Amino acid sequence: MAPSSSSKQRDYDYLFKLVLIGDSGVGKSCLLLRFA
């Protein structure tokens, strides 16, 4: 029997997905590394 999708679900209070867009060299990667 295949595992149900609910068994894969983790118990998070909040889940945010963020897309960082912008010019090169402005610090997008630094922000990602700082808060990840």
N, C-alpha and C positions, 0 to 999 in steps of 0.2 A: 504494500500500500504506500502510495506517495505521501510525503509529509504535507500537511495542510499549510496554507499561507499564514495562518494564525500562529503556528509553531515557530515560524521564522521571525515573527514580529517581536521587536524588543520593546521593553517598557520604558518609554521616554516620557518625561513631563512635557517637553517641547522638542520639536524637530524643525530646524530651519535649513533651508537650502538657499544659497546665495550665489549669484553670478557676478563676478567682478569684471567689469569692462573698463577700458580706458587706454590712454596712450602708453607706449612702452617707456619704461624707466621712471614711472611715477610711484612705485612702491606697492603694487598689487600683491606681489609675492610676499613682501614683508608683512603686510596685514594678514595674509593667510597663515603664514608661519607663526605670527604672534598670537593669534586667537584659536588656532587649531590644536 
